[in-house]
Amino acid sequence: MSKSKALLRGKLWSVFFFLLLLGLCFGLVQFGFEFTVAVG
């Protein structure tokens, strides 16, 4: 495996994890908001 290909793969993985984390945070915020509305 060439070095540039490994670097590209690492970059793709970091972007993937960043998006996953972003989606998780957004989902938690939305869940918390809906929960607050349902309770209150």
Backbone as CSV, one residue per row, in Angstrom:
resi,resn,N_x,N_y,N_z,CA_x,CA_y,CA_z,C_x,C_y,C_z
1,MET,0.841,-1.193,0.000,0.000,0.000,0.000,0.885,1.255,0.000
2,SER,0.627,2.140,-0.931,1.437,3.351,-1.017,1.117,4.311,0.123
3,LYS,2.059,5.197,0.400,1.919,6.115,1.529,0.779,7.114,1.304
4,SER,0.679,7.648,0.081,-0.356,8.644,-0.211,-1.755,8.042,-0.091
5,LYS,-1.871,6.768,-0.473,-3.167,6.090,-0.390,-3.573,5.897,1.064
6,ALA,-2.603,5.545,1.912,-2.863,5.364,3.337,-3.251,6.697,3.973
7,LEU,-2.608,7.766,3.527,-2.886,9.094,4.043,-4.299,9.512,3.677
8,LEU,-4.681,9.219,2.432,-6.029,9.553,1.959,-7.067,8.773,2.741
9,ARG,-6.761,7.505,3.003,-7.673,6.656,3.751,-7.855,7.167,5.177
10,GLY,-6.755,7.606,5.779,-6.809,8.154,7.132,-7.637,9.422,7.173
11,LYS,-7.507,10.226,6.113,-8.266,11.475,6.035,-9.753,11.176,5.914
12,LEU,-10.092,10.177,5.108,-11.493,9.787,4.921,-12.086,9.285,6.224
13,TRP,-11.288,8.511,6.968,-11.766,7.981,8.248,-12.017,9.083,9.259
14,SER,-11.125,10.088,9.297,-11.281,11.197,10.248,-12.525,12.006,9.912
15,VAL,-12.784,12.197,8.614,-13.983,12.931,8.180,-15.226,12.130,8.546
16,PHE,-15.168,10.808,8.343,-16.285,9.920,8.660,-16.614,9.972,10.154
17,PHE,-15.580,9.907,10.988,-15.790,9.948,12.433,-16.311,11.300,12.884
18,PHE,-15.836,12.368,12.220,-16.294,13.721,12.557,-17.776,13.861,12.251
19,LEU,-18.191,13.352,11.083,-19.602,13.423,10.698,-20.454,12.571,11.622
20,LEU,-19.927,11.424,12.020,-20.655,10.525,12.911,-20.879,11.205,14.268
21,LEU,-19.830,11.840,14.768,-19.915,12.544,16.048,-20.886,13.712,15.962
22,LEU,-20.839,14.410,14.830,-21.725,15.557,14.615,-23.175,15.098,14.594
23,GLY,-23.443,13.993,13.901,-24.791,13.446,13.811,-25.288,12.980,15.173
24,LEU,-24.383,12.407,15.961,-24.733,11.925,17.294,-25.121,13.088,18.199
25,CYS,-24.324,14.155,18.150,-24.606,15.341,18.961,-25.925,15.966,18.556
26,PHE,-26.151,16.055,17.246,-27.390,16.644,16.742,-28.591,15.815,17.168
27,GLY,-28.447,14.499,17.114,-29.522,13.599,17.516,-29.839,13.736,19.001
28,LEU,-28.799,13.868,19.816,-28.984,14.029,21.256,-29.690,15.339,21.575
29,VAL,-29.298,16.405,20.898,-29.914,17.712,21.110,-31.385,17.671,20.715
30,GLN,-31.670,17.051,19.567,-33.046,16.958,19.090,-33.891,16.108,20.036
31,PHE,-33.312,15.014,20.531,-34.012,14.151,21.466,-34.314,14.889,22.762
32,GLY,-33.323,15.616,23.258,-33.489,16.386,24.487,-34.557,17.455,24.328
33,PHE,-34.570,18.093,23.166,-35.557,19.139,22.898,-36.969,18.563,22.856
34,GLU,-37.137,17.450,22.148,-38.450,16.805,22.046,-38.907,16.286,23.410
35,PHE,-37.963,15.778,24.184,-38.274,15.274,25.522,-38.762,16.411,26.421
36,THR,-38.072,17.552,26.327,-38.449,18.728,27.121,-39.834,19.213,26.739
37,VAL,-40.124,19.222,25.453,-41.432,19.667,24.956,-42.524,18.702,25.423
38,ALA,-42.220,17.398,25.377,-43.195,16.382,25.765,-43.505,16.457,27.264
39,VAL,-42.469,16.690,28.066,-42.649,16.768,29.520,-43.276,18.103,29.915
40,GLY,-42.733,19.171,29.351,-43.222,20.503,29.696,-44.392,20.877,28.828
